[in-house]
Amino acid sequence: MLKYLISAKRGRAKNLLLIKLLPKQEMLFFVYVLGSQRKNDRRTYVGWTTDIERRLQRHNTGLGAKSTRGRKWILLYSERCKTRSAAMSREWYIKRDRAFRATLRGAIRPD
């Protein structure tokens, strides 16, 4: 269904414009868990983003969160959320779910 907006410039009826409003493109939000191993030290990192591939690349080049710098990270888990708020809420929940993160940590394989 197309929507239209009629606007008047300077209040003159002869200057009415018919503007086609395109459907709002739905933005995607993701919650993700990264994993890293250095010797016997396995770590996970939880975050949210709109572009998982770009975010993983930033973490691996040292431009991500300070706690992820200097390590090689792999994507262990991700889920899509409808809103930014939902992604942030889910991130908060996953950060506190120690059993889930421990399960994911166990899936990290040595290089």
C-alpha positions, -999 to +999 in steps of 0.1 A: +000+000+000+014+034-010+011+064+012+011+100+000+018+132+017+004+165+005+024+195+014+019+232+006+047+256+001+041+289+017+004+281+021-005+285-016-028+259-030-013+261-065+020+249-050+006+217-036+030+188-040+021+151-040+050+132-024+051+094-026+062+079+007+080+047+003+076+020+029+101+023+057+129-001+052+131-024+082+164-022+100+178-054+113+194-058+148+214-087+159+227-100+193+259-120+189+284-140+210+320-141+199+345-167+212+383-166+215+409-190+228+445-183+238+462-214+252+438-227+279+420-193+282+386-194+265+366-162+265+332-150+251+320-115+243+284-105+239+272-075+219+246-062+195+249-047+160+232-040+127+259-057+107+275-089+121+302-093+095+314-057+098+313-059+136+334-091+137+359-076+114+362-045+136+368-067+167+395-087+149+413-056+137+414-040+172+387-014+165+360-031+186+354-030+223+386-026+244+381-060+260+383-077+226+416-062+214+446-084+207+426-116+202+412-136+173+374-139+175+350-162+159+312-160+158+296-186+181+260-175+182+237-148+168+200-140+168+180-114+150+158-089+169+131-066+156+141-035+174+172-019+189+156-021+223+149-058+219+185-064+209+199-045+239+175-063+262+185-097+248+222-088+251+217-079+288+201-113+293+227-134+275+255-116+294+240-129+326+233-164+314+264-181+326+253-216+317+246-206+281+280-188+277+298-218+293+282-241+267+293-218+239+328-215+254+330-253+253+324-252+215+356-231+208+381-254+191+419-248+193+435-233+162 
